[in-house]
């Protein structure tokens, strides 16, 4: 088993693999940091490499946190059945991971989101590390795998348009074939009947 496979197997069950005190202290340290914390190297090297990270100039890793839970709705005192009041068990149209990517993209407007991955969660927050690329950097422009982000304007605002891996999952594009007829070209084109 190689190093990356070993690290990946540990991260499949982080509670069992990492000592509880170490995990707790690390979360406490992350909570004290700013919401957007640029870091030197990824916490999960296996996940970062899997979604496109390279240790080179023009590639930036940012750790961020987003509140946990579903859509918080207040009680509406209007005519309706109690079962239709709709306060709990309402999920957002976007995942928390997509929210994290969009917020990081707003914080660093000159960079583009490549992908992101989960690194932890506590009772209040979920923590993600977002990999970002600088489209204007000459090293990125000349890279065979990452150079596409510099070509034209079609890749601007990838995170807002659901073009990242988490975005495609949220749009239902992991499915294809029977049952996925109304997902393409988009949900909106099919009057939101796809999901």
C-alpha positions as CSV (number, residue, x, y, z in Angstrom):
1,X,0.0,0.0,0.0
2,X,1.4,3.4,-1.0
3,X,1.5,6.5,1.2
4,X,-1.6,8.1,-0.4
5,X,-3.6,4.9,-0.1
6,X,-2.6,4.7,3.6
7,X,-3.6,8.3,4.2
8,X,-6.8,7.8,2.4
9,X,-7.8,4.8,4.5
10,X,-7.1,6.7,7.7
11,X,-9.3,9.6,6.5
12,X,-12.2,7.3,5.7
13,X,-12.7,6.9,9.5
14,X,-11.2,10.0,11.1
15,X,-12.8,9.5,14.5
16,X,-11.3,6.0,14.8
17,X,-8.0,6.8,13.2
18,X,-7.0,10.1,14.9
19,X,-6.7,10.5,18.7
20,X,-9.8,12.3,20.1
21,X,-7.8,15.0,21.9
22,X,-5.7,15.8,18.8
23,X,-8.9,16.2,16.7
24,X,-10.6,18.3,19.4
25,X,-7.5,20.6,19.8
26,X,-7.2,21.0,16.0
27,X,-10.9,22.0,15.6
28,X,-10.5,24.5,18.5
29,X,-7.5,26.0,16.7
30,X,-9.4,26.2,13.4
31,X,-12.3,27.9,15.2
32,X,-10.0,30.6,16.5
33,X,-8.6,31.3,13.0
34,X,-10.2,33.7,10.5
35,X,-13.1,32.3,8.4
36,X,-10.8,32.3,5.3
37,X,-7.3,30.9,6.2
38,X,-4.8,30.5,3.5
39,X,-2.6,27.5,4.3
40,X,0.8,26.4,3.0
41,X,0.0,22.8,2.2
42,X,-3.2,20.6,2.3
43,X,-4.3,18.8,5.4
44,X,-5.4,15.8,3.3
45,X,-2.8,15.4,0.7
46,X,-4.6,12.3,-0.8
47,X,-7.9,14.2,-1.3
48,X,-6.1,17.3,-2.6
49,X,-4.2,15.4,-5.2
50,X,-7.4,13.5,-6.2
51,X,-9.2,16.7,-7.0
52,X,-6.4,18.3,-8.9
53,X,-3.9,19.9,-6.4
54,X,-0.3,20.4,-7.5
55,X,2.5,21.8,-5.3
56,X,3.5,24.7,-7.6
57,X,3.2,28.4,-8.0
58,X,-0.3,29.8,-8.8
59,X,-2.0,27.0,-6.8
60,X,-3.5,28.3,-3.5
61,X,-5.2,26.3,-0.7
62,X,-7.7,28.1,1.6
63,X,-9.4,26.5,4.6
64,X,-12.9,27.9,5.4
65,X,-15.8,27.1,7.7
66,X,-19.5,27.2,7.1
67,X,-22.3,26.9,9.6
68,X,-23.9,23.4,9.8
69,X,-27.5,22.4,9.5
70,X,-30.4,22.9,7.1
71,X,-32.4,26.0,6.2
72,X,-33.5,27.9,9.3
73,X,-37.1,29.0,8.9
74,X,-39.3,30.9,11.4
75,X,-42.8,29.8,12.1
76,X,-45.5,31.4,9.9
77,X,-48.7,32.2,11.7
78,X,-51.0,32.0,8.7
79,X,-53.8,29.7,7.5
80,X,-52.3,26.3,6.8
81,X,-52.2,22.8,8.2
82,X,-49.6,22.3,10.9
83,X,-47.9,19.7,8.8
84,X,-47.4,22.2,6.0
85,X,-45.8,24.9,8.2
86,X,-42.3,23.8,7.0
87,X,-39.8,24.7,9.7
88,X,-37.6,21.6,10.2
89,X,-36.2,19.1,7.7
90,X,-35.8,21.7,4.9
91,X,-32.6,21.4,3.0
92,X,-31.1,24.1,0.8
93,X,-30.9,23.8,-2.9
94,X,-27.1,24.0,-2.5
95,X,-24.8,21.9,-0.4
96,X,-22.7,23.5,2.4
97,X,-19.6,22.6,0.3
98,X,-20.9,24.7,-2.6
99,X,-21.5,27.6,-0.2
100,X,-18.0,27.3,1.0
101,X,-16.6,27.4,-2.5
102,X,-18.6,30.4,-3.5
103,X,-17.7,32.3,-0.3
104,X,-14.0,31.7,-0.9
105,X,-14.3,32.8,-4.5
106,X,-15.9,36.1,-3.3
107,X,-13.0,36.5,-0.9
108,X,-10.4,36.0,-3.6
109,X,-11.9,37.4,-6.8
110,X,-8.7,37.1,-8.9
111,X,-8.5,33.3,-8.4
112,X,-10.7,30.5,-9.7
113,X,-12.0,27.6,-7.6
114,X,-10.7,24.3,-8.9
115,X,-12.3,21.9,-6.3
116,X,-12.7,21.4,-2.6
117,X,-12.8,18.6,0.0
118,X,-14.0,18.1,3.6
119,X,-11.5,18.2,6.4
120,X,-13.7,18.2,9.5
121,X,-16.8,19.3,11.4
122,X,-17.8,20.0,14.9
123,X,-21.2,20.8,16.5
124,X,-21.4,24.2,14.8
125,X,-19.3,24.3,11.7
126,X,-18.1,22.3,8.7
127,X,-14.6,22.8,7.5
128,X,-13.5,22.6,3.9
129,X,-10.2,23.2,2.1
130,X,-10.7,24.9,-1.3
131,X,-8.0,24.6,-4.0
132,X,-7.8,27.8,-6.1
133,X,-5.9,28.6,-9.3
134,X,-4.4,31.9,-10.5
135,X,-5.4,32.1,-14.2
136,X,-2.9,34.9,-14.9
137,X,0.1,33.1,-13.5
138,X,2.6,32.0,-16.2
139,X,3.2,28.6,-14.4
140,X,-0.5,27.8,-14.5
141,X,-0.8,29.0,-18.2
142,X,2.0,26.6,-19.2
143,X,0.8,23.6,-17.2
144,X,-0.7,20.8,-19.3
145,X,-3.4,19.8,-16.8
146,X,-4.3,23.2,-15.4
147,X,-3.7,25.5,-18.3
148,X,-7.4,25.3,-19.4
149,X,-8.4,27.7,-16.7
150,X,-6.5,30.5,-18.4
151,X,-8.0,30.0,-21.8
152,X,-10.8,32.5,-22.5
153,X,-13.5,33.8,-20.2
154,X,-15.7,30.7,-20.1
155,X,-14.1,29.5,-16.8
156,X,-14.7,32.7,-14.9
157,X,-16.9,32.2,-11.8
158,X,-16.9,28.4,-12.0
159,X,-18.0,28.0,-8.4
160,X,-21.1,30.2,-8.9
161,X,-22.3,28.2,-12.0
162,X,-22.0,24.7,-10.5
163,X,-18.9,23.7,-12.6
164,X,-16.8,22.3,-9.7
165,X,-17.1,18.7,-8.6
166,X,-19.4,19.6,-5.7
167,X,-21.5,21.8,-8.1
168,X,-22.0,19.0,-10.6
169,X,-23.0,16.6,-7.8
170,X,-25.6,19.2,-6.7
171,X,-27.0,19.6,-10.2
172,X,-27.5,15.8,-10.5
173,X,-24.8,15.3,-13.2
174,X,-23.3,12.3,-11.5
175,X,-26.3,10.4,-12.9
176,X,-26.7,9.5,-16.5
177,X,-29.0,7.2,-18.6
178,X,-32.4,6.1,-17.5
179,X,-33.9,8.4,-14.8
180,X,-31.6,11.3,-15.7
181,X,-33.4,12.5,-18.8
182,X,-34.4,15.9,-17.3
183,X,-31.0,16.8,-15.9
184,X,-29.4,17.9,-19.1
185,X,-28.6,20.4,-20.5
186,X,-29.7,21.9,-17.1
187,X,-32.4,21.6,-14.5
188,X,-33.8,25.1,-15.5
189,X,-34.1,24.0,-19.1
190,X,-36.4,21.2,-17.9
191,X,-38.5,23.4,-15.6
192,X,-36.8,21.9,-12.5
193,X,-38.4,18.5,-13.1
194,X,-35.1,16.7,-13.0
195,X,-34.3,16.3,-9.3
